Amino acid sequence: MPELLAPAPSAEAVVAAVQAGADAIYIRFTGTGARGFTEAGLRNAVRYCRVRGCRVYAELDTLISDREAGAAAELARRVCSMGADALIAQDLGFIAIAREAAPEMPIFAGERLGVHNAAGLEAMRQLGVSRVFLPREFTLKEIAALSARPQMEIAVNLLDGLCPARAGQCALSALKGGGSANRGDCGGACREQYSLGGRMDDHPLSLADMNCIGYLPKLTSLGVECVYVGRGIERPEQIARAVDVLRRSISENRAPTEAELARVRDVFGGRNFTDGYMSGAELGAMLGSRDGSERAAERAMAPVRRGYANSEVRRVHIEFYAIIQRGKAVRLAVQDSEGHRALWNGPAPLPAPQRQVTESEVDAFLRKTGRTPYICDRVHALVDPGLALPQGMMAEAKRALIRSLTEKRGAAPERKTARVSPPAEGARRSGSCALIFETLLPEQLTPELAALRPDYLYVPADIIASESARLEPFIREGVPVAAVLPRVIHDRELTQTASLLRSVRALGVTEAVCANLGHVALARLAGMDARGDYGLNIFNSYALELARTASLRSATASFELSLEQIAALTMPLDVEVIAYGRLPVMLTEKCLIKQSSGRCTCSTPGRLSDEQGGVMAVLREGGCRNAVYSAHKVFLADRAGELGRAGVWGMRLLFTNESARECVEVAKSFLGESRYRPNGATRGLYMKGV
């Protein structure tokens, strides 16, 4: 049976989830503290769960900078000492930190780490991860394929908000001046009004919430190790109702009934849901807003609230032992199913010529555990005849035993913790940076651009294979070419991608740019070296060290880092930054262009306009996924010296929908041969970070 996992954004939500039957809860941290909890409240929450046999996972829901690494290590040690059962990482660097700070704690890979194929599971296993939270973009068929691999546990989200962007690949809120989704502070910018292709589409990025509870039996039959309620569900009453329905279905090995599914919808005010990607639905079928009736939801939630607030579900199985013998001290004990024991010794029993205690009375009395978490399965009683006990002694003994057992269950197990070694220092470069051109459109590959002789040329692998003649001017100039892989490659796309890489390798291309650790093995199989792309979200020196360990030749620093933070990186391998271009705002699983026009025009870039007049570029990436790029272009040509002094190896010029002429002018400005500066150019987030 799968583990049932629920979010716990508050102390009330902890009670709601546990009393509804959750096997485990996860508490979200975005820094050194847990959201919704004081330090004392956090300790009480962990103890409350431990007593009731509910596991507690601590999720560090943010990328961490080098300056925050010490606090992240201390957090891992602290929650370990409190008795948490596992850590959930959303940052590659935190995996390395947690592995050293709390070596006996299991580590899970969160959804934003973007593990989306079997090779990614293997890469996580090699890093010491024991469970992966799968992306919401998986179909049931894809989940089935991954669940057949016994070396890694997988977790599947059944109820949550649904984002248009792949987790970990959204910077929309951060670039629009809000919080960073990658730092656990999404501002929900996707729910604003936008237009696609020049016509007003109202809310083309706003998706209905996801409800896949009905898929529980199929997931159970596949052997999925964990099903969970997503963190987007924050009301304790909604968490309790969802967990209750799932708990009953799991325990009774059946599908939720229509009445139960309706009860879940009720606490959301009748809101429309979608089963999203699980069924392979088209994007149009997933569009929607959170349009439920708040008043109806409140009416439905009131009895749910009363239920968990006024009850104590007996979920911990115990056995009592009682020995009452003539002339000897009364001895009572209790033991739970995990082996915790408590003992109580009292005075010797009294002779009882008339009212004597019997084994059946002892059995009946000890079985009544009242409003405690305990359910008594059996009483082992040995009682001599003709004896009586002082009034109230058995009640006092039972209270003492329950109290002692509760203390033992709530105590944190002893686990090893350690200080974390500082990240390895690299041979920091100084001087001018290598210049890297990345072109996303074939018409940008002109002889004029080749004549500028960049140090590297990055081109999507499919363009290299289909438009190889356009590379000839660059090859004549001696420019090394690297093939850029899509940020997402599901297992269903592996055969085609592997064939593509073999074709590219046959053309003499020896390097691939990979946005996911799961893609590195694919490049290696094609006989190519790998470089790390921006999709890896490299935010700290520990993540850079993991990239070096994975034999990447270079890695791209997150564009959400400030220049000051980039300069502080230890740089154990070559580091590049995006120094020009529209920044990647989001990567969508479904095609926005087709949704707008009604037909596939992916070969032609689209446009996404916001209410402020900004126009973002929409381009195809890997199959029919869409990459959305920012309205304004980052421009750091005048900061090239600063980047070089910071130890940056390469400046990448990211050409998205620019004309061939503009590509040349931009490149010349970085070479000091032009004063060209694009209209509306910005520094992105390099001056302030997130």
NUVOZA-135657 format. One line per 5 residues: number of its first residue (from 1); for each residue x, y, z of C-alpha. Coordinates in steps of 0.05 Angstrom, whole numbers. Each point is the difference from the previous one (the first is absolute). Example, Ala and Ser with C-alpha at 12.3 -4.5 7.8 and 13.67 -1.06 7.14 Angstrom:
BEGIN
1 = 246/-90/156; 27/69/-13 .
//
This chain:
BEGIN
1 = 0/0/0; 27/70/-15; 19/48/54; -50/57/7; 36/66/7 .
6 = -32/67/16; 25/72/5; 2/34/68; 4/75/-9; -24/14/71 .
11 = -8/-33/68; -74/-9/-14; 16/-33/-66; 45/-50/37; -58/-21/44 .
16 = -48/-1/-59; 46/-45/-42; 18/-48/56; -71/-8/26; -25/-12/-71 .
21 = 50/-57/-8; 63/25/-34; 59/-47/4; 48/59/-5; -1/76/-4 .
26 = 50/49/-30; 16/67/30; 26/53/-46; 62/43/15; 20/58/-44 .
31 = 58/20/45; 22/-18/69; -71/-2/26; -62/-39/-18; -56/39/-32 .
36 = -59/6/49; 39/-25/61; 40/29/57; 61/-41/22; -39/-27/59 .
41 = -60/-13/-44; 43/-39/-48; 27/-44/56; -71/-12/25; -24/-18/-70 .
46 = 55/-51/-10; -12/-30/69; -76/-2/-13; 13/-40/-63; 51/-47/29 .
51 = -47/-18/57; -54/-18/-51; 44/-39/-47; -1/53/-55; 65/14/-35 .
56 = 26/71/-9; 38/25/-60; 35/68/-2; 0/33/-68; 50/56/-14 .
61 = -42/32/-54; 52/47/-29; 65/7/-37; 54/20/49; 58/48/-11 .
66 = 70/-11/27; -15/49/55; -60/-43/21; 36/-67/-3; 21/1/73 .
71 = -72/14/22; -25/-56/-46; 49/-49/32; -22/22/69; -72/-10/-21 .
76 = 15/-71/-21; 33/-14/67; -56/33/39; -58/-37/-31; 40/-64/6 .
81 = 8/12/75; -74/15/5; -18/-68/-28; -19/16/-72; 2/-61/-45 .
86 = 26/27/-66; 22/62/-37; -30/24/-66; 49/39/-44; -17/48/-55 .
91 = 73/20/-12; 56/-45/-25; 48/33/48; -45/-14/59; 4/-75/-16 .
96 = 75/4/11; -8/42/63; -53/-44/31; 38/-64/-16; 59/26/41 .
101 = -39/37/55; -49/-56/15; 30/-63/-31; -52/-47/29; -60/39/-25 .
106 = -33/-23/-64; 0/54/-55; -56/8/-50; 4/39/-65; -55/52/-6 .
111 = -40/14/-63; 40/63/-17; 63/-43/-10; -35/-21/-64; 13/-74/-1 .
116 = -40/-24/-60; 31/-64/-28; 33/-65/21; 70/29/-9; -20/56/48 .
121 = -22/-51/52; 68/-34/-6; 37/67/6; -39/14/64; 14/-69/27 .
126 = 75/12/-10; -7/64/41; -30/-39/58; -73/18/-12; -51/-54/18 .
131 = -65/31/-26; -18/45/-58; -62/44/-4; -22/-6/-72; -21/60/-42 .
136 = -74/12/-8; 9/-4/-75; 5/-76/0; -54/-43/-31; -23/-63/34 .
141 = 38/-41/-52; 65/36/15; -10/-9/75; -10/-75/-12; 66/-5/-37 .
146 = 40/35/55; -35/-37/57; 25/-66/-29; 71/21/20; 11/-27/71 .
151 = 63/40/16; -38/65/14; -64/18/36; -46/48/-36; -53/48/26 .
156 = -60/23/-41; -40/63/13; -76/-11/0; -29/67/21; 32/68/-11 .
161 = 1/64/-38; 23/-9/-72; 54/44/-29; 9/13/-75; 76/-5/10 .
166 = 42/-60/15; 22/2/73; 68/33/7; -5/32/-68; -41/63/16 .
171 = 29/69/12; -62/39/-20; -16/26/69; 72/17/16; 11/38/-65 .
176 = -65/38/8; 24/26/67; -34/-50/46; 28/-58/40; 39/-56/-31 .
181 = -35/-67/-10; 68/-33/6; 8/32/68; -68/-25/24; -34/67/-10 .
186 = -41/-3/-64; -42/62/-10; -49/-35/-46; 15/45/-59; -26/-52/-48 .
191 = -71/13/24; 2/72/-27; -30/20/-67; 40/-14/-63; -12/-2/-74 .
196 = 28/-49/-50; 12/15/-73; -30/69/2; -70/-20/24; -22/6/72 .
201 = -3/-69/31; -16/26/70; 37/-51/43; 36/-49/-47; 49/-21/54 .
206 = -51/-12/55; -15/-73/10; -53/-34/41; 22/-36/63; 21/-72/-7 .
211 = -40/-57/31; 25/-70/-16; -28/-34/62; -40/-46/-45; 64/-30/-27 .
216 = 20/-28/68; -17/-74/-15; 41/1/-64; 59/32/35; -6/-50/57 .
221 = 0/-58/-49; 63/28/-32; 36/-3/67; 9/76/7; 32/9/69 .
226 = -31/67/18; -61/41/-20; -6/70/28; -41/64/5; 39/58/-28 .
231 = 23/62/38; -49/43/-39; -56/-27/45; 8/42/63; -66/0/37 .
236 = 1/-53/56; -71/-19/-15; 15/-14/-74; 62/-40/19; -41/-41/51 .
241 = -56/-15/-50; 48/-22/-55; 41/-43/48; -62/-32/30; -26/-21/-69 .
246 = 69/-26/-21; 10/-36/67; -65/-38/-6; 14/-20/-71; 71/-24/15 .
251 = -20/-38/63; -59/-34/-35; 39/-11/-65; -53/32/-43; -14/60/-43 .
256 = -31/63/31; -75/1/-10; -35/55/-38; -29/24/66; 70/5/29 .
261 = 27/38/-60; -59/47/6; 17/12/73; 70/21/-21; -29/49/-51 .
266 = -47/27/53; 56/28/44; 25/37/-61; -68/31/-12; -16/-42/-61 .
271 = 62/25/-36; 14/-31/-68; 59/-47/-1; 40/-34/-54; 37/-66/0 .
276 = 53/38/-38; 57/-36/-31; -16/-67/32; -51/-14/-55; 40/35/-55 .
281 = -52/55/-7; 11/58/-48; 18/68/29; -69/29/-15; -33/-52/44 .
286 = 44/21/58; -12/74/-3; -42/28/56; -3/45/61; -11/-10/74 .
291 = -73/16/-7; -31/-39/57; -49/31/49; 36/22/63; -66/0/39 .
296 = -16/-72/-22; 71/-21/17; -5/29/70; -65/-36/13; 31/-66/-21 .
301 = 63/12/40; -34/14/67; -16/-73/18; 69/-22/-24; 32/50/48 .
306 = -43/-25/58; 19/-71/-17; 76/6/6; -3/52/56; -42/-42/47 .
311 = 26/-70/-12; 60/-44/10; 5/-57/-49; 29/-62/33; 52/-21/-49 .
316 = 58/-28/43; -8/-74/17; 21/-20/71; -4/-60/47; -6/3/76 .
321 = 31/-48/50; -24/-8/73; 26/-45/54; -38/1/66; 24/-53/48 .
326 = -8/-12/75; 56/31/41; 35/32/-59; 2/70/-29; -52/13/-54 .
331 = 35/5/-68; -29/31/-62; 31/13/-68; -18/25/-69; 34/-11/-67 .
336 = -14/28/-69; 10/-33/-67; 67/34/-9; 29/-29/64; -6/61/46 .
341 = -14/-23/72; -22/32/65; -2/-34/69; -37/16/64; 9/-33/69 .
346 = -49/10/57; -13/-27/70; -20/-72/13; -74/-15/-8; -45/-7/61 .
351 = -38/-63/20; -73/5/-22; -48/-46/35; -58/27/-42; 14/51/-56 .
356 = 59/-28/-38; 33/21/-65; -4/-48/-58; 39/-8/-65; -62/18/-41 .
361 = -8/65/39; 74/18/-10; -7/-16/-74; -62/43/-9; 29/59/39 .
366 = 67/2/-37; -32/-5/-69; -35/67/10; 51/51/-24; -47/59/-6 .
371 = 22/62/-38; 71/-23/-12; 36/-20/-64; 1/-73/24; -43/-60/-16 .
376 = 10/-61/43; 3/-65/-39; 11/-47/58; 7/-4/76; 44/-52/31 .
381 = -24/-7/72; 21/-48/56; -42/11/62; -1/-44/62; -69/-11/30 .
386 = -24/33/64; 38/66/-9; -22/73/-2; 34/64/-22; -2/68/35 .
391 = -53/46/-30; 26/39/-61; 66/-38/-5; -14/-31/-68; -22/67/-29 .
396 = 63/33/27; 43/-56/-28; -31/4/-69; 9/76/-2; 73/-7/20 .
401 = 12/-54/-52; -33/40/-56; 39/62/21; 66/-37/1; -13/-35/-67 .
406 = -19/67/-31; 65/31/24; 40/-56/-30; -36/2/-66; 8/75/-5 .
411 = 75/-2/14; 44/10/-61; 45/-58/-18; 74/11/5; 29/14/-68 .
416 = 69/22/-21; 10/72/-22; 63/35/-23; 30/65/-22; 1/12/-75 .
421 = 66/9/-35; 7/64/-40; -8/-8/-75; 63/-16/-39; 37/59/-28 .
426 = 13/0/-74; 55/33/-42; -36/67/-6; 8/30/-69; 16/73/-11 .
431 = 1/43/-61; -47/3/-59; -58/-49/-6; -12/-48/-56; -55/23/-46 .
436 = -55/-51/-14; -55/10/-53; -64/-40/9; -48/3/-59; -70/-28/4 .
441 = -21/13/-72; 37/-27/-62; -3/67/-37; 44/30/54; 58/-44/-22 .
446 = 30/47/-52; 70/8/-29; 2/70/31; -11/-29/70; 53/-54/-14 .
451 = 50/53/-20; -2/27/71; 32/-66/22; -32/-14/68; 36/-46/47 .
456 = -60/-48/-1; -64/-8/-39; -61/-33/34; -54/-24/-47; -61/-44/13 .
461 = 16/-72/-19; -59/-5/-49; 23/62/-38; 71/-28/-6; -28/-65/-29 .
466 = -48/33/-48; 39/63/-19; 72/-23/2; 19/41/-60; -11/63/40 .
471 = 56/-21/47; 53/-3/-54; 21/74/6; 11/-10/75; 39/-65/-10 .
476 = 45/35/-51; 14/53/52; 20/-54/50; -59/13/47; -17/-60/44 .
481 = -73/-19/-3; -41/-30/57; -69/-32/-8; -52/27/48; -48/-53/26 .
486 = -72/18/19; -9/12/74; -50/-57/4; 8/-68/-33; -51/-51/23 .
491 = 15/-74/-9; -48/-3/-58; 46/49/-36; 65/-34/16; 5/-43/-63 .
496 = -10/60/-45; 48/43/41; 54/-53/1; -6/-7/-76; 5/75/-7 .
501 = 63/3/43; 32/-55/-41; -14/40/-63; 29/63/32; 61/-38/23 .
506 = 11/-26/-70; 4/72/-24; 60/11/46; -35/32/60; 32/-26/63 .
511 = -37/37/56; -71/3/24; -31/54/45; -43/-35/52; -53/32/45 .
516 = -11/-62/42; 46/-51/32; -42/-54/-31; 22/24/-69; 75/-6/13 .
521 = -2/-76/-8; -36/10/-67; 57/44/-24; 52/-49/24; -33/-57/-38 .
526 = 7/41/-63; 74/10/14; -7/73/19; 24/42/59; -52/40/38 .
531 = -8/71/23; -51/23/51; -57/45/-24; -40/52/39; -56/-51/11 .
536 = 42/-32/55; -13/61/44; 72/3/26; -6/48/59; 59/-18/45 .
541 = 70/-28/3; -25/-68/25; -42/-8/-63; 60/19/-41; 40/-54/35 .
546 = -54/-51/-17; 4/24/-72; 75/-11/0; -9/-69/31; -48/-16/-58 .
551 = 58/17/-47; -33/61/-30; 51/44/-36; -36/64/21; -64/22/34 .
556 = -46/59/-9; -14/40/63; -72/16/15; -21/67/-29; -37/12/66 .
561 = 68/9/34; 28/70/9; 69/16/-28; 24/5/72; -25/-71/14 .
566 = 31/-26/-64; 67/30/19; -4/-37/67; -6/-68/-33; 61/-45/10 .
571 = -2/-21/-73; 28/-71/1; -15/-1/-75; -10/52/-55; -61/43/12 .
576 = -39/38/-52; -56/51/5; -54/25/-47; 28/69/-15; -49/19/-55 .
581 = -69/-19/-22; -72/-13/19; 3/-42/63; -38/-66/3; -65/16/36 .
586 = -34/-67/-2; -1/-67/-34; -70/-27/-14; -17/-73/-13; -57/17/-47 .
591 = 3/44/-61; -23/71/13; 6/18/-74; -48/-55/-21; -48/19/56 .
596 = -2/71/-27; -3/-13/-75; -36/-66/0; 54/-32/-43; 73/-18/6 .
601 = 45/57/-21; 58/-17/45; 51/17/-54; -20/73/7; 14/34/66 .
606 = -62/25/37; -12/59/45; -29/5/70; -20/70/21; -14/23/71 .
611 = -43/57/26; 60/46/6; 14/-4/-74; 59/-48/5; 5/-50/-56 .
616 = 33/-67/16; 26/-47/-53; -28/-71/-4; 42/-52/-35; -5/-75/-9 .
621 = 47/-43/43; 3/-75/-4; -61/-29/-34; -60/46/11; 23/31/65 .
626 = 5/75/0; 55/44/30; -23/70/19; 54/54/2; -2/67/36 .
631 = -26/64/-32; 64/38/16; 71/-20/-17; 57/-6/48; 61/39/-23 .
636 = 67/-5/36; 50/20/-55; 22/59/43; 10/-46/60; 44/-50/-36 .
641 = 61/21/39; -37/-10/66; -21/-70/-21; 72/-17/-18; 26/25/67 .
646 = -54/-41/35; 30/-63/-30; -54/-13/-52; 25/-44/-57; -52/15/-53 .
651 = -51/52/-19; -58/-30/-38; -39/42/-50; -68/-32/-5; -33/16/-67 .
656 = -73/-18/0; -44/36/-51; 51/52/-22; 12/13/-73; 66/-23/-30 .
661 = 21/73/-4; -15/14/73; 40/-62/21; 61/28/-36; -8/69/31 .
666 = -8/-27/70; 61/-45/-9; 41/59/-25; -19/40/62; 29/-54/44 .
671 = 63/0/-42; 7/75/6; -14/10/-74; -68/34/7; -38/45/47 .
676 = -65/-37/-12; -45/-8/60; -69/-31/-7; -61/42/19; -25/-12/70 .
681 = 63/-38/20; 4/-19/73; 49/-31/49; -51/-55/15; 9/-24/71 .
686 = 76/6/0; 0/64/41; -49/-22/54; -9/-76/-3; -61/-32/30 .
//
